[in-house]
Amino acid sequence: AGTLYGPIIYDKAPIVMRQLELLVGPDAFRDGLREYLTRFKFGNATWHDLVDILDRRSSENVTAWSHTWVEEPGRPTVRADHVESRGHVTTLSLAQTDPGHGGRVWDEHLAVRLFFPDSGTSLATRLTARTSPVSAARGLPAPEAVFPGAAGLGYARFALDSASRTYLLGHLSQMDDPLVRGAGWVTLWDALLEGEVRPTVLLGRLLAALPAA
């Protein structure tokens, strides 16, 4: 039985269900689950049975969403790109790429966190294309760092620019929000695996952060 479970179950599955709820809305998600459990009680059911029910209850294309999220392997790489002028943000967008070079697009909800010298702000956004603008960022002060994965909602490799990576390495252990800290350490670990952070640097930051954990 142990071979049936692993990181993909414990790491991805909760995010899949949370993203599915965000996709169809909490009411349709709750009512769809009730129908699913009632219809198939004491019997067998499949994931596609749930997808069919939610597809009928939502204007979203749940079948297409499920095909990318559940039936195919891999995850996107998400990068934040912003342009500044006179100390303020003029544009901020999130770009996603398919590491399998198949042109797939993962429809998902994220909360992009911008870090300023004395504060930070999170902006809710949804990725529906290869490039999705974050219009709420326009006019905000130029951030010291941009972290698209701060809310722990997304399933992606969040590729940070060098300034944002350096900022997280230096400030992550001091942040009050444990969710942001956890998501940040996972993102920095991914950066280490990609050769963007030296192992000795990340290990040093982790050891320094442990007494306050």
CORHU-V897057 format. One record per pair of residues at least 24 apart in sequence whose C-alpha atoms are under 8 Angstrom apart, sorted by the first residue. I is the first residue (numbers start at 1). GAP is how many residues later the second one is. D is the distance in whole Angstrom. If there is no record, write none. Layout:
i: [I | I]
gap: [GAP | GAP]
d: [D | D]
//
This chain:
i: [12 | 15 | 15 | 15 | 16 | 18 | 19 | 19 | 19 | 19 | 22 | 23 | 23 | 24 | 24 | 24 | 24 | 24 | 24 | 28 | 28 | 28 | 29 | 32 | 65 | 65 | 68 | 68 | 68 | 69 | 74 | 74 | 75 | 75 | 75 | 75 | 75 | 76 | 76 | 76 | 76 | 76 | 77 | 77 | 77 | 77 | 78 | 78 | 78 | 78 | 78 | 79 | 79 | 79 | 79 | 79 | 80 | 80 | 80 | 80 | 80 | 80 | 84 | 87 | 87 | 88 | 88 | 88 | 88 | 88 | 89 | 89 | 89 | 89 | 89 | 89 | 90 | 90 | 90 | 91 | 91 | 91 | 91 | 91 | 92 | 92 | 92 | 92 | 92 | 93 | 93 | 93 | 93 | 94 | 94 | 94 | 94 | 94 | 94 | 95 | 95 | 95 | 96 | 96 | 96 | 97 | 105 | 105 | 108 | 109 | 109 | 110 | 110 | 110 | 110 | 110 | 111 | 111 | 111 | 111 | 111 | 112 | 112 | 112 | 112 | 112 | 112 | 113 | 113 | 113 | 113 | 113 | 113 | 114 | 114 | 114 | 114 | 114 | 115 | 115 | 115 | 115 | 116 | 116 | 116 | 116 | 116 | 117 | 117 | 149 | 149 | 149 | 150 | 150 | 150 | 150 | 151 | 151 | 151 | 152 | 152 | 152 | 157 | 157 | 158 | 159 | 159 | 169 | 169 | 170 | 173 | 173 | 173]
gap: [143 | 138 | 139 | 140 | 53 | 135 | 89 | 90 | 134 | 135 | 87 | 37 | 85 | 30 | 33 | 34 | 35 | 36 | 38 | 26 | 29 | 30 | 25 | 25 | 41 | 42 | 36 | 37 | 38 | 37 | 25 | 26 | 24 | 31 | 80 | 81 | 82 | 29 | 30 | 79 | 80 | 81 | 79 | 80 | 81 | 82 | 70 | 78 | 79 | 80 | 81 | 69 | 79 | 80 | 81 | 82 | 66 | 67 | 68 | 79 | 80 | 81 | 58 | 54 | 55 | 50 | 51 | 52 | 53 | 54 | 48 | 49 | 50 | 51 | 52 | 53 | 47 | 48 | 49 | 42 | 43 | 44 | 46 | 47 | 41 | 42 | 43 | 45 | 46 | 38 | 39 | 40 | 41 | 33 | 37 | 38 | 39 | 40 | 54 | 35 | 36 | 37 | 33 | 34 | 35 | 33 | 24 | 25 | 46 | 44 | 45 | 38 | 39 | 41 | 43 | 44 | 37 | 38 | 39 | 40 | 42 | 34 | 35 | 36 | 37 | 38 | 39 | 33 | 34 | 35 | 36 | 37 | 38 | 29 | 30 | 31 | 32 | 33 | 28 | 29 | 30 | 31 | 25 | 26 | 27 | 28 | 29 | 26 | 27 | 34 | 35 | 38 | 29 | 30 | 33 | 34 | 28 | 29 | 32 | 27 | 28 | 31 | 30 | 33 | 29 | 28 | 32 | 33 | 36 | 35 | 36 | 39 | 40]
d: [7 | 6 | 7 | 7 | 7 | 8 | 6 | 7 | 7 | 8 | 7 | 7 | 8 | 7 | 8 | 6 | 8 | 7 | 8 | 7 | 6 | 7 | 7 | 7 | 8 | 7 | 7 | 8 | 7 | 7 | 7 | 8 | 7 | 8 | 7 | 5 | 7 | 8 | 7 | 8 | 5 | 6 | 6 | 5 | 6 | 7 | 8 | 6 | 6 | 5 | 6 | 8 | 6 | 5 | 6 | 8 | 7 | 8 | 7 | 8 | 7 | 8 | 6 | 6 | 5 | 8 | 6 | 5 | 4 | 5 | 7 | 5 | 5 | 5 | 6 | 5 | 8 | 5 | 6 | 8 | 8 | 7 | 7 | 6 | 6 | 5 | 7 | 6 | 7 | 7 | 5 | 4 | 5 | 8 | 6 | 5 | 6 | 7 | 8 | 6 | 4 | 6 | 8 | 5 | 6 | 7 | 6 | 6 | 7 | 7 | 7 | 7 | 7 | 7 | 6 | 6 | 6 | 7 | 7 | 6 | 8 | 7 | 6 | 4 | 7 | 7 | 8 | 6 | 5 | 6 | 8 | 6 | 8 | 6 | 8 | 6 | 5 | 7 | 5 | 6 | 5 | 6 | 8 | 8 | 5 | 6 | 7 | 8 | 7 | 7 | 8 | 8 | 7 | 5 | 6 | 7 | 7 | 6 | 7 | 7 | 7 | 6 | 7 | 7 | 6 | 8 | 7 | 7 | 7 | 8 | 5 | 8 | 8]
//
